[in-house]
Amino acid sequence: MPEKLSNKSFKPKALKEAEEYFKNVHMTQEQHTIFIEFVKIFLKYIKMEELAAKGIGWRAVSK
């Protein structure tokens, strides 16, 4: 398993923006369930706040 990254790998402003972005996301229950599983996998490799991971991940899959 790769060495875990930390929040220091990301700019604090970018993490905060990602958290705010996720708070305003609308998705179906099915999308939410799948996405939460994705976030769990993501957090195994990148140590950061869960809400920031959700914001970053949702931006990645929604564009």
Backbone bond lengths (Angstrom), bond angles and torsions (degrees), N, CA, C in turn:
res aa  C-N    CA-C-N  psi(-1)  N-CA   C-N-CA  omega(-1)  CA-C   N-CA-C  phi
1 M - - - 1.441 - - 1.528 108.72 -
2 P 1.351 117.18 137.73 1.461 119.11 179.57 1.529 111.69 -65.52
3 E 1.308 114.78 155.99 1.461 120.04 176.86 1.523 108.62 -64.32
4 K 1.324 116.64 138.79 1.459 120.04 -178.09 1.526 111.00 -69.76
5 L 1.310 114.44 140.62 1.459 120.72 173.04 1.516 107.48 -85.28
6 S 1.300 117.38 168.74 1.459 120.16 177.99 1.516 109.35 -124.45
7 N 1.324 115.22 174.21 1.457 120.33 177.11 1.522 111.42 -58.14
8 K 1.338 117.76 -21.53 1.461 121.44 -179.81 1.524 111.38 -66.61
9 S 1.329 116.97 -16.25 1.463 121.00 179.32 1.524 111.54 -75.80
10 F 1.321 116.88 -14.08 1.454 122.42 -177.64 1.522 109.48 -121.69
11 K 1.296 116.96 146.80 1.462 120.52 178.23 1.529 109.03 -70.67
12 P 1.338 117.83 135.55 1.466 120.69 -179.11 1.527 112.81 -54.72
13 K 1.324 116.74 -38.98 1.465 119.79 179.82 1.531 110.67 -63.31
14 A 1.319 117.13 -39.84 1.468 121.00 179.76 1.528 110.86 -66.57
15 L 1.328 117.49 -38.90 1.463 120.73 177.35 1.522 110.74 -63.81
16 K 1.322 116.85 -43.42 1.466 121.05 179.99 1.525 110.48 -64.11
17 E 1.336 117.18 -41.87 1.462 120.91 178.12 1.526 110.86 -62.98
18 A 1.324 117.07 -39.45 1.465 121.05 178.92 1.531 110.73 -65.03
19 E 1.325 116.84 -40.80 1.465 120.55 177.83 1.525 110.59 -61.67
20 E 1.322 117.05 -45.80 1.462 121.22 179.50 1.525 111.06 -64.11
21 Y 1.317 116.49 -39.66 1.461 121.50 179.34 1.527 109.93 -60.00
22 F 1.327 117.67 -46.28 1.465 120.62 -177.06 1.523 111.56 -66.13
23 K 1.317 117.97 -32.24 1.467 120.73 179.77 1.529 111.61 -60.99
24 N 1.336 118.04 -25.10 1.462 122.52 -176.93 1.524 113.73 -103.72
25 V 1.320 117.48 8.07 1.464 121.58 -178.38 1.527 110.02 -79.78
26 H 1.328 115.27 138.29 1.466 121.23 175.18 1.518 107.85 -114.55
27 M 1.333 116.67 128.31 1.459 120.46 178.87 1.520 109.27 -147.00
28 T 1.331 115.59 159.26 1.461 120.44 177.59 1.526 109.17 -72.85
29 Q 1.326 115.83 166.77 1.466 120.05 178.88 1.524 110.50 -62.12
30 E 1.328 116.68 -39.49 1.467 120.21 179.19 1.534 110.87 -63.81
31 Q 1.336 116.76 -44.73 1.465 120.63 177.19 1.525 110.34 -60.54
32 H 1.315 116.40 -42.39 1.460 121.46 -178.55 1.530 110.62 -61.54
33 T 1.325 116.84 -45.84 1.464 121.35 179.90 1.525 111.30 -60.54
34 I 1.318 116.71 -48.02 1.467 121.15 179.53 1.521 110.23 -62.83
35 F 1.318 116.09 -43.51 1.457 120.59 -177.17 1.525 112.09 -64.96
36 I 1.321 117.41 -40.00 1.466 120.78 179.25 1.527 110.23 -62.51
37 E 1.323 117.83 -38.20 1.467 120.80 176.28 1.530 110.58 -63.50
38 F 1.330 116.21 -40.51 1.464 121.53 176.63 1.534 110.29 -60.39
39 V 1.315 117.01 -44.77 1.468 121.60 -178.73 1.530 110.64 -62.78
40 K 1.326 117.27 -39.62 1.469 120.17 178.35 1.527 110.99 -59.59
41 I 1.327 116.73 -42.77 1.470 120.87 177.91 1.526 109.88 -65.36
42 F 1.328 117.09 -45.42 1.460 123.50 179.44 1.528 110.60 -55.72
43 L 1.332 116.63 -44.83 1.465 121.25 -176.62 1.529 113.33 -70.69
44 K 1.327 117.80 -16.95 1.465 120.16 174.76 1.522 110.74 -65.36
45 Y 1.322 116.51 -31.30 1.462 121.56 -174.09 1.520 113.92 -104.78
46 I 1.311 117.24 -24.03 1.461 120.63 -178.35 1.520 108.26 -126.93
47 K 1.321 116.19 113.87 1.462 121.44 -178.49 1.529 108.79 -82.79
48 M 1.323 115.59 114.39 1.467 121.37 178.60 1.525 108.06 -163.12
49 E 1.306 115.88 174.66 1.457 120.30 177.03 1.527 109.19 -63.75
50 E 1.327 116.08 139.73 1.467 120.50 -177.33 1.530 111.83 -60.08
51 L 1.320 117.62 -41.98 1.461 120.40 -178.78 1.524 111.49 -63.42
52 A 1.319 117.36 -37.47 1.466 120.73 176.86 1.527 110.13 -65.56
53 A 1.323 117.03 -41.45 1.469 120.51 178.08 1.518 110.56 -62.27
54 K 1.319 116.84 -39.21 1.464 120.74 178.35 1.523 110.67 -64.12
55 G 1.323 116.90 -43.95 1.462 120.51 179.50 1.514 112.27 -63.73
56 I 1.314 116.72 -45.28 1.466 121.36 178.82 1.526 109.81 -64.11
57 G 1.315 116.18 -46.17 1.464 120.39 -179.27 1.510 112.69 -63.49
58 W 1.331 116.77 -42.57 1.465 119.15 -178.97 1.520 110.95 -66.78
59 R 1.296 117.25 -38.98 1.472 119.17 175.48 1.519 110.47 -60.18
60 A 1.322 116.57 -40.74 1.469 120.94 -178.33 1.522 111.93 -65.59
61 V 1.315 118.10 -42.86 1.466 119.78 -176.12 1.519 113.32 -85.49
62 S 1.312 118.24 -16.36 1.465 119.75 -176.93 1.521 113.53 -93.53
63 K 1.330 118.05 -4.64 1.468 119.59 -179.46 1.491 111.22 -106.24
